[in-house]
Amino acid sequence: MPRTWSSTEADQFWSLRKMSCVLRDTFQVGTPEGEEGELTERHNRDEEQRVQFQTEYADYLSRETTENAERSITIANDLHFWAVYRSWTFCQDCGSIDKIKLMPSFESKLPVKWNKNCHCKDVRYIVPCIENIPECLKNLTYADIITLRPVQMHVGDYKRLQHGYRQKTNMCRVTWSNLSPEEKISEISEDDLRTKLYNVYNFLMSYKESAYASFVKKRYRSISTEKKLNMYISENSEGIECALWPHLYPKRSWCETLIKGNTSRLSLKVAFFIKVFSSIVDYAMDYELLQFHYDLWLFKTVSGAISTARKLHCSPARALNAKTFSPGYWKMQHRLLQDAVDQHGYPSLFLTISPYEWTFPMAHWINNIANASGKGPTHLPAYETIHIAHVLEQMLRGYLCGSNTNKWSKHIFNYNNIKNFSNVKTYFYRFEFQQRGTVHVHLLVWLKNVKNIQHNLIRADIPWENPELAFLVYKLQRSDKDALACNETATKFVNINGNDVLQLYHPQEAFAINLRCYLSSVVPALRCRMDLQFSDGNDMLLRYVSSYVSKTSDAYSNEKLFVRSTSPYQAAYRHIKEMNVCEPEMWLYMSSVKLSWTNSRTKEYCPPLSEEMCDNSIHKKYLKRPKNAEHLSFLQWLRNYQHTCVNPKPYKGGNTLVSIRYASPFRDEFFFQDLLMNCPHTSLSDLFIPNYEQLPEQFRYFSCAVINRVSEWGDLNSARVHFERLGHRDYYINNLLSHIASLHAMLKLWDRAVLNRSNFIPNINPVSIHKLDQHQTAIFQQIVQAMTNRNEHYSSIDDFGDVSDDEDIDLFAQSSDAPEQQTKLECIPFTVVDWKKFLLITGEAGTGKSQIIFRSIEWALENDLKVLIATPTALLAIRYENSFGEDVSSETIHSTFSYPVDANKKPTINWNLSCYDFIFVDEVSMITRRILQHVVATISQVAIRPVVVMCGDCQQQQPIETVEGVTCTTPSALLDKTFYHLVHHYKLTVQYRVVDPHYNSFLQHIRYWQPTQRLLDYIQNGRILCENDYPSDEEIMNAVSGHADATVLTISRKAAMKVNAIVTAYLFSETNPLASVQCDDNQGPIPIYRGMRLMITQNRDKRHGVVNGQEGTIFLMENKTIFIKLRNEGVVAVYLITYIHPERGKTTCYPFVPSYALTMTKSQGQNLKKILLWFDSPKCAPGCAYMALSRVSKAEDLYLLTAMKRAQVIPVTSENMMHIEN
């Protein structure tokens, strides 16, 4: 029998490990004052809590110890012993530390063996020993090292979170020291120290194996030439460790900056961590060294993604998807969870373990360092973090799930001793970081039989039979939130809806303090908080988990990763600078610890769209699968076969999780992908119904899915189950179900021939492009020249790399050029075009700005260029799409540039804009300065930069935004003078729309000046339909009916709603309503009628015209789906949607309102035949009146419900907009 290791013998074993410091004050560097008494204070608080607990629960602390309690304490003690003494080993020769797995024999406490596979046995990596450090570099101080440095290290201000770790506050930078090492040494007043440092300096300068001397010489040359030092440029930083830490890097060969992974196959992170866990503790104690390597690694990773993205012409974010700090990585992990649910159902249990550094069982060797240094918890972050992660990892993989070795037969989730049988189907865990920096872990487990677990070790009560353990559980497991229902009966399994559920003993005293469920063998072993939850058969558990799995850590949720494509330094600068992470997160990212793990094989697959199927090689392999696999769907085949092989073979064991990136369920392509992945087929024709090509694209593949996947899409209940398994929020699922209900209704009406193909083929209205005048032609030629210059630029570039020492880009540098100073015709640069500058076309309404845009788009399409049109409103975007069809992409500015409408969300970079050659931004005057700044930043950051053409008129309607629930007008971006240094500015002056000279003169006047009442009375003479400023309902109806061909425009939404209500009541007074529905105006249900005019208020389906501002009439209603006929004769379905309104909260309504009257703001960019204006408010936003009045071509097309007042006609001026801001 092997002998058992006692704690005394373990102490003796670890006492043999070498531990040394190079610096004399290694343990004092970076330790703030006032930390010494923290442990004492915590101990005193614990004793006070203990006395209070014993007093309050004295009657409970007298129960006899049960056999199960003794057993759990024994296991806990053995686990604790493993964590302290047996979770690590070391090399007898060099003292380097290495991990040990948690084996089933942990209860035997077998002696730890020396590490015989240490890196010191080979020559690939350097393992430092104190003997290898030159004697003169030993026993120096941190201040001495600063004196000897020819450079300065900048890591930001010192910040330590309360009860936590030091936080990174800035990007690591290295600059040349103001004084040379010799000059700094000469200023030292102490003779002995000055002589000592001179000797060290002379040694370093003469030591040929060190790079120190080369950096001293570089400093001398750079100071004279004022050349900056950039540590992120490889040729500048090679061997820089010798200059920064000469005592830790006495030789070039020790430096990580000299490692070239693409040639040597060595890892910078591995090389660094070998030093950290060597016998020299200085590597782990130096914060500057950690941040230096972390920032350098992050820079190389991000800039490498930039280079890859350029070569592949893809998004840099996509190139980073394999990195754990990438949002794409965690989205993939979320999809893997969804596949686990799809294969195995809901998880059986969920576990959270939150370590507490002050009580966590630290390894003996860490305690030795803590005792030697006097540093308490959170002040040994490298050792604490890696040890905690290692213990948790082994506890989860080994003791709980039994997967870290095949020797486990009895573990927490398997207690039947059946050989070669695993009760665990799969599991998934992920490390996270609390706000104070501490690492904790979440675990999901899928079990074959929940009854096979060691349920006797799972408790939800206080173990009164052991007073010490009772206090520990009381202290750690209390919660502020409800945990379990009170249950005074013994723990047992009960059957609920056909599922076995563990019903835990949870008495009143535990219920009163919301005691969380825990493992009685783990909590006393790790002395940390734990929460164990069992699935109750619904999706609540997955929703809870998906809320954190689908996001990155808080530090990495911002995707502002890259700057100019010509600067690799700036490519990663902002990303590194904005990462305010704590020490544990940096250490864990630099280590080999897996932040996310599952015992299943994993793979990722993005199903092709229908038009991409012919080139999909993986699907072709699936079609050639053997006969015995013909029953497998494409998804099942991916789970079971090695699809990367030329001739795919089945896996021999285990299970596979596949991350499938489906299209949005609101697109019909989603149902094609669903059919492709889940229906077994030997050819694509097996997936489709006869003549499916003849069906409209709105429900073409859905109709096939209803037949071939009836169990999923045949009814709404089945669809609900499908989406609930994915862990979506309730309101999102309700919207999906409403969408699917509309597809069912559409299909039903199609089968009944109520709808036909003509209802689904929108009329493309080719834009009428007039002949350009001489000035317009010159501007058009400048746009063409810009594209020519761009193409020449990219065709001549072989290497995108460039070097810059700039730290940032001032997107809106101060400039004295005002907009009017830039608009003179003679200032237009008609010879040289800098294509990287935006081309801005301005001019009053009707001067032909759109004609230049139309002609430019037509030229781009003729030359096979990819065009994207960005507009402030979806309605304007859909008009471009109706004019040019699918040849162009048209989106809102918010969608194009990933700028959320919700002010609480952060904008991100849309890297896919590199795919376009041209981006046209129409009505740029309607966007705010903040949005324009983001647009400028985005264009300057994408890898392949498009030519950007903008047009607008700063004198028209100003942008509208909602701030803290209040909607207000804000100054246009075009009023910002500093923007004009970024553009080539062209101004149009010749009027084409307004053919009435007198009316044009009036418009020119109110464009720049506030008119007199006399002028207004002159222009509106004979055109006022109601003399009263407050017209009655009858007067309003008479005015509207008397001018049925005029568009009614009001200032306020309230007035437009009033007109709509009056007109609707009059027109449909003798008609039965289809239904009474809630519209998107918060005014309560209103009756709707066939033929009633509506305006859609939300962007729900841009591809088919369901966008904000789109008008149409009610065609019919089927169940709860309302079909609207648009102006182009196309029919679209509108259904109930639920969303979170910033003021009203959760709101359910139909996204439309009656549209017999519109607000004036909705008319910008339109050419209207006739208008009927109602100036219903005493005040009107600057530029709004001019914008509305300029929609028609002559005065006789203008009618007014009430008279215009001078106070309502305000031009856009700097003074007016400043007054609005204030």
Secondary structure, DSSP 4 states (H G I P E B T S, - for coil): -PPPPPHHHHHHHHHTS--B-SSTTTTTTT--TT-TTHHHHHHHHHHHHHHHHHHHTTTTTTPPPPHHHHHHHHHHHHHHHIIIIISEEE-TTT--EEE----GGGGG-PPPPP-SS-GGGSSSS----GGGS-GGGTT--HHHHHHH-SEEEE-----B-TTS-BB--S--EEEE-SS-HHHHHHT---HHHHHHHHHHHHHHHH-TT-SHHHHHHHHHHHHHHTPPP-TTSHHHHTTTHHHH-TTT--SGGG-GGG--HHHH---HHHHHHHHHTSSBTHHHH-HHHHHHHHHHHHHHHHHHHHHHHHHHTS-HHHHTTTSTTSHHHHHHHHHHHHHHHHHH-S-SEEEEEE--TTTS---HHHHHHHHHHT--TTSSHHHHHHHHHHHHHHIIIIIIT--SSTT-SEETTEES--TT--SEEEEEEEEEE-TTS-EEEEEEEEES-GGGS-GGGEE-S--TTSHHHHHHHHHHH--SS--S--B-SPPEEEEETTEEEEE--B-HHHHHTTPPPEETTTHHHH-SEEEEEE--SSSHHHHHHHHHHTS--GGG--------TT-HHHHHHHHHHT---BHHHHHHHHSS--SEEESSEEEEE-PPPGGGGGG-HHHHHHHT--GGGTT--HHHHHHHB-TTSSS--B-SSS-EEEEE-PPPTTSHHHHHHHHHHHS--SSGGGGS-TTGGGS-TTTHHHHHHHHHTHHHHSSHHHHHHHHHTTT--HHHHHHHHHHHHHHHHHHHHHHTTSS-GGGGSPPP-----PPP-HHHHHHHHHHHHHHHHHHHHHHT-S------------TT------TGGG--GGGS--S---TTSEEEEEE-TTSSHHHHHHHHHHHHHHTT--EEEEESSHHHHHHHHHHHGGGSEEEEHHHHTT--SSTTSPP---GGGGG-SEEEE--GGGS-HHHHHHHHHHHHHSSSPPEEEEEE-TTSPPPEEEETTEEEE---GGG-GGGGGGEEEEEE----S---HHHHHHHHHHHHSPPPHHHHHHHTTTTBS-SSSS--HHHHHHHHHHTTTSEEEESSHHHHHHHHHHHHHHHTTTS--SEEEEBTTSS-EEEE-TT-EEEE-S-SBGGGTB-TT-EEEEEEEETTEEEEEETTS-EEEE--EEEEETTTEEEEEBSEEE-SEEEGGGGTT---S-EEEE--SS---TTHHHHHHTTSSSGGGEEESS---GGG-----HHHHHHHH-
